[in-house]
Structures are given as structure tokens and as C-alpha cells.
Amino acid sequence: MTFDELRHGFGGEIVEAGAAEYDAAGKTPFRVGKPAGVLRPQSVADVQAVVRFAADTGLPLAVRGGGHAFAGFGTNDGGVVLDLSELADVELLEAGRVRIGGGATWGQVADALAPHGLAISSGDTRSVGVGGLTLSGGIGWKVRKYGLALDQLVAAEVVTADSDVLQTSADEHPELFWGLRGGGGNFGVVTAFEFAAHETTQVFHGKLAFPATEALEVLQGWAEYLRTAPAELTAIANFANPFLGGPNAPVEIQLTFDGDDAAAAAAAIDPIRSLGTVIADDVALMPYAGVLVEGQTPPPGIQLVTRSAFAEKESVSEVLRILAETGTTAGSPIISVRSVGGAVARVAADATAYPYRQAELMFVTTTIGPPPVIAAARFGLDALWERLAPHSTGAYANFLASATEADVAAVYPAQTYHRLAALKHDYDPGNLFRGNHNVPPQQLPSAE
Ligand SMILES: Cc1cc2nc3c(=O)[nH]c(=O)nc-3n(C[C@H](O)[C@H](O)[C@H](O)COP(=O)(O)OP(=O)(O)OC[C@H]3O[C@@H](n4cnc5c(N)ncnc54)[C@H](O)[C@@H]3O)c2cc1C
């Protein structure tokens, strides 16, 4: 089959090499791709046609939601890119349910829900896709109160590898619905997500900055306080940012208090203010949609390498000690530590395919620069992660710039991995959907 043949009956756009728009259509913020074609379906039937086309031609398939995967999953070389950006409707159903097209971004969702006083806890950035973020987790500004984005998912419409359209939920194809909540893009193209939204008021949001010299005490005190802090409070500690002074950069605790009661917000935030010398404080009341920032695309030639892991209670202190020490030395990567816990921890580890429910923190290192800078930083970065390894748990798929077998093994502990592999065997035995943290299909040994 050729693109010209696919064009018959295909309602969307097909961008091939040579088209004026090709270079822009082929790339994502983190990867310059040279696909054979970028296909932009307008309907579920179009998505089915593209899945059939990829299966028939054997061309590699990249499914693109918001295109923000650090590993560049949203494009490829020589294959087909299924760009879902035209399927971005946000439709309010009854009882706070929201149906969202598989290619919508969280900015589109926040804008559509704001006039109704509703929100879905998602991430921190407008341009990030609902698809990728939800299918692997979703750690956002209301995570301690409402859980991960995937915890708010109640149903999903999926085009599977044999181009069937399945409605999935706790009642329909429940095992597939389990795998979609954490198993990434392994199981098909989600053409629509249905979430349970919650009512939202304005929220308190902003940054408290402390001097780098106080990093260790502030981080340790912050992590300790989070164990008893109200679930309305979610916070991220960022430090060692080279654009703010590298080893001398302030420790910034960026936070959201989910509510508009000033006294309750102050009671929740003041214990963090008292952890050290506050050198900047811009916490203010704002609409929830205003909390999400625009994503920044690295300039051409600049690479960005992210690595991530979780810290459970017994390791928090040692992980923070290593990170604080590293952050105040020259050449440190940017370090970001996110609070999880709260509602995330109240879900059983095997209830979804996101396993690290008991983690208190998720931390990320980010190295930015042209390829020689990235190469030069590699040794120090490997050494840091070797020091962290005995104390850290797993990895968070959404903050990994690579997709090696070791990465996949870190994202999915053995039990989750085997269950996903068996599910993959049932729904995608030919591994059509492999442009992701791939779990290849595996038949479960028979019970006999
Ligand atoms: C600036 C920035 C800020 C971020 N902030 C946060 C944050 O606050 N919290 C957080 O948890 N993560 C965050 N992330 C990480 C983010 O969750 C991941 O990068 C995620 O993969 C992005 O999803 P996407 O749809 O934009 O990406 P894509 O590259 O389009 O997709 C990622 C993966 O999901 C698959 N996929 C996407 N949509 C679908 C679909 N509809 N059906 C089937 N498969 C699909 C793709 O095939 C690919 O494998 C951030 C990333 C960036 C770059």
C-alpha cells in the first residue's frame, strides 16, 4: 500500500518529504525525525486506516500525542508518524465526566474546563499531551490530593493493532484498561480519554527560594514535612539550575495549595517558609489554568537528557543528601524532586500498571547542552546515578530520555512487566506499537 492509496477515504492530512511543512511536521521538541510521512487523522476511522497501513506496509509506527516524550517517541526515521493533534476535542459529559480527544494537550483541557470550575490533575505544562502523560502516570500540581492523571481516568477508547475500536473501563476489557493506566503506548492508539474531573477554586501557587548553602536542611525538612502536610499541598524542589547559578543557584520550592482559603494556605505553606532563609516568595492566588506554564523547546542543536527514579520513605534522607551534595558542586545536572504520596499512595500497587505507589518522592536529573557538553557530562552523571542506585527505586517513564531494556526494567518491576507482556501478547502480538518504553509480547506459560 502507498500513501496515495491511503489517501482514498482518508479524511486527514498526509505530509510527505518534499512538502513545505515536512521538516516541522517531522520533528518533536526532543528529536528531529525524517519519517516517510506524517499522518493527521480527523476521525477514529482515519486512525484505524493508519494502523492498518502501518501493519500492511511494515513501516515503523510512531504515535504522537503532544509530542513531548524526552525519548522522542513522537517521530522516527523512515516510518509513519500518526499525529493525533486534530483529535483534541474536550467535551463535558454529565456528572463531571470529561471526554478528551487522544491528541489534546493539558493547556487545551485546562482552558476548556476553567469556565465550568472544573479541573483534572495533570502535569505542570500546557503543551504536554494528555496521551503520553496519562498513559505513563501524570504527576501534577494536585497529585497529593487527587492522585495521578491516570487515577482520574474512568474509560478509554482504543484502536488496537488489528484496527478494532474497543471501549475500555473497569467493566469493559478491564485488563486492557489496567494496562493502559501505566503501560504507556504499548497497547494501541487511545482516540478518547474519559476522566472524572473535580471542582476547583483558584489556588495558591508560586516559589519560595532559599540560598544554595541551606540546600540540605531545607530539602530534608521539606521532605519530612510532606509526610504530614495537608493533601492540598503539592511541591517540587528545584536546584542546581546552571541558568540560575549552577552550584550557587537557590533551592526553589515551587508549590501549589489547592484551595482559595488564605488562612488554610498560610498554615500549610508556613512550615516550609520556616525551613531556612527565604530570599524570594511569590506565592499568590491564581486560577488553576494559570498555574500551567508553556513548554520551552530547546534551540536547534541543544540536547536534553533526563533520568528519573523514586525514593521510598527509608531512602529519602540518603537520596536527598546525595542530591544536595551533588547540586552544590560544579557540573551538576539540574535536579528536580517532586512530592508524590497522598492520594497516589492510597491506590494498591497492582490496581494499575503504575507500580511505585509507596514512593514519597520522584526525582529527575536533567543535563542540557550541545552534544559535546552532554558527552562530557556523561561520566559524572553515571557516577551520580551509581551512588543513588542502592537507595532509589525504579524509574518514572515520563522523565526518561532513553528507552533501553534496563530503562524498561526500571519502569516496570517483574510482576507488572510479566502482566503487561501477557496483555501485549493478547492485544499486539506483532508488537506494532513499539515506539515507546516497549514491553514485547510474551505468552504466559500455561498453568498445566
Ligand atoms: C516541558 C515538560 C514538562 C513536563 N511536565 C510533566 C509533569 O508535570 N508531570 C508529568 O508527569 N510529566 C511531565 N512531563 C513528562 C511528560 O509526561 C512526558 O514527556 C509525556 O510522554 C508527554 O506526553 P505527550 O503526549 O506530549 O508525548 P508523545 O511524545 O506524543 O507521547 C509519549 C508516548 O505516549 C504515546 N502516546 C501519546 N498519546 C497517545 C495516545 N493518544 N494513544 C496511544 N499512545 C499515545 C506515544 O506513542 C509515546 O510512546 C513533562 C515533559 C516536558 C517536556
The ligand as an SDF file (V2000), in Angstrom:
LIG
                    3D

 53 58  0  0  0  0  0  0  0  0999 V2000
    8.2140   20.6120   29.4330 C   0  0  0  0  0  0  0  0  0  0  0  0
    7.7460   19.3000   30.0140 C   0  0  0  0  0  0  0  0  0  0  0  0
    7.0630   19.2940   31.2190 C   0  0  0  0  0  0  0  0  0  0  0  0
    6.6120   18.0870   31.7670 C   0  0  0  0  0  0  0  0  0  0  0  0
    5.9220   18.1060   32.9590 N   0  0  0  0  0  0  0  0  0  0  0  0
    5.4480   16.9510   33.4600 C   0  0  0  0  0  0  0  0  0  0  0  0
    4.6980   16.9360   34.6750 C   0  0  0  0  0  0  0  0  0  0  0  0
    4.4670   17.9750   35.2950 O   0  0  0  0  0  0  0  0  0  0  0  0
    4.2700   15.7560   35.1630 N   0  0  0  0  0  0  0  0  0  0  0  0
    4.4990   14.5680   34.4970 C   0  0  0  0  0  0  0  0  0  0  0  0
    4.0510   13.5300   34.9810 O   0  0  0  0  0  0  0  0  0  0  0  0
    5.1940   14.5490   33.3320 N   0  0  0  0  0  0  0  0  0  0  0  0
    5.6660   15.7010   32.8170 C   0  0  0  0  0  0  0  0  0  0  0  0
    6.3960   15.6880   31.6570 N   0  0  0  0  0  0  0  0  0  0  0  0
    6.6820   14.4060   31.0250 C   0  0  0  0  0  0  0  0  0  0  0  0
    5.5370   14.0210   30.0870 C   0  0  0  0  0  0  0  0  0  0  0  0
    4.5240   13.3980   30.8470 O   0  0  0  0  0  0  0  0  0  0  0  0
    6.0560   13.0380   29.0340 C   0  0  0  0  0  0  0  0  0  0  0  0
    7.0350   13.6880   28.2620 O   0  0  0  0  0  0  0  0  0  0  0  0
    4.9320   12.5040   28.1520 C   0  0  0  0  0  0  0  0  0  0  0  0
    5.4100   11.3840   27.4450 O   0  0  0  0  0  0  0  0  0  0  0  0
    4.4380   13.5400   27.1680 C   0  0  0  0  0  0  0  0  0  0  0  0
    3.2920   13.0810   26.5110 O   0  0  0  0  0  0  0  0  0  0  0  0
    2.9970   13.5840   25.0310 P   0  0  0  0  0  0  0  0  0  0  0  0
    1.7090   13.0040   24.6230 O   0  0  0  0  0  0  0  0  0  0  0  0
    3.1920   15.0550   24.9680 O   0  0  0  0  0  0  0  0  0  0  0  0
    4.2190   12.9320   24.2630 O   0  0  0  0  0  0  0  0  0  0  0  0
    4.3300   11.9890   22.9710 P   0  0  0  0  0  0  0  0  0  0  0  0
    5.7830   12.0280   22.6490 O   0  0  0  0  0  0  0  0  0  0  0  0
    3.3770   12.3630   21.9250 O   0  0  0  0  0  0  0  0  0  0  0  0
    3.9010   10.5830   23.5300 O   0  0  0  0  0  0  0  0  0  0  0  0
    4.5970    9.9160   24.5630 C   0  0  0  0  0  0  0  0  0  0  0  0
    4.3010    8.4270   24.4720 C   0  0  0  0  0  0  0  0  0  0  0  0
    2.9140    8.2120   24.6500 O   0  0  0  0  0  0  0  0  0  0  0  0
    2.3410    7.6250   23.4870 C   0  0  0  0  0  0  0  0  0  0  0  0
    1.0630    8.2970   23.2370 N   0  0  0  0  0  0  0  0  0  0  0  0
    0.7910    9.6190   23.3060 C   0  0  0  0  0  0  0  0  0  0  0  0
   -0.5080    9.8410   23.0730 N   0  0  0  0  0  0  0  0  0  0  0  0
   -1.0700    8.6230   22.8230 C   0  0  0  0  0  0  0  0  0  0  0  0
   -2.3780    8.1900   22.5250 C   0  0  0  0  0  0  0  0  0  0  0  0
   -3.3960    9.0430   22.4350 N   0  0  0  0  0  0  0  0  0  0  0  0
   -2.5820    6.8570   22.3400 N   0  0  0  0  0  0  0  0  0  0  0  0
   -1.5770    5.9650   22.4460 C   0  0  0  0  0  0  0  0  0  0  0  0
   -0.3040    6.3310   22.7330 N   0  0  0  0  0  0  0  0  0  0  0  0
   -0.0540    7.6510   22.9320 C   0  0  0  0  0  0  0  0  0  0  0  0
    3.3320    7.8620   22.3760 C   0  0  0  0  0  0  0  0  0  0  0  0
    3.2550    6.8880   21.3980 O   0  0  0  0  0  0  0  0  0  0  0  0
    4.6610    7.8270   23.1210 C   0  0  0  0  0  0  0  0  0  0  0  0
    5.0720    6.4980   23.2910 O   0  0  0  0  0  0  0  0  0  0  0  0
    6.8660   16.8690   31.0880 C   0  0  0  0  0  0  0  0  0  0  0  0
    7.5650   16.8810   29.8790 C   0  0  0  0  0  0  0  0  0  0  0  0
    8.0120   18.0780   29.3480 C   0  0  0  0  0  0  0  0  0  0  0  0
    8.7630   18.0790   28.0590 C   0  0  0  0  0  0  0  0  0  0  0  0
  1  2  1  0
  2  3  1  0
  2 52  2  0
  3  4  2  0
  4  5  1  0
  4 50  1  0
  5  6  2  0
  6  7  1  0
  6 13  1  0
  7  8  2  0
  7  9  1  0
  9 10  1  0
 10 11  2  0
 10 12  1  0
 12 13  2  0
 13 14  1  0
 14 15  1  0
 14 50  1  0
 15 16  1  0
 16 17  1  0
 16 18  1  0
 18 19  1  0
 18 20  1  0
 20 21  1  0
 20 22  1  0
 22 23  1  0
 23 24  1  0
 24 25  2  0
 24 26  1  0
 24 27  1  0
 27 28  1  0
 28 29  2  0
 28 30  1  0
 28 31  1  0
 31 32  1  0
 32 33  1  0
 33 34  1  0
 33 48  1  0
 34 35  1  0
 35 36  1  0
 35 46  1  0
 36 37  1  0
 36 45  1  0
 37 38  2  0
 38 39  1  0
 39 40  1  0
 39 45  2  0
 40 41  1  0
 40 42  2  0
 42 43  1  0
 43 44  2  0
 44 45  1  0
 46 47  1  0
 46 48  1  0
 48 49  1  0
 50 51  2  0
 51 52  1  0
 52 53  1  0
M  END
$$$$
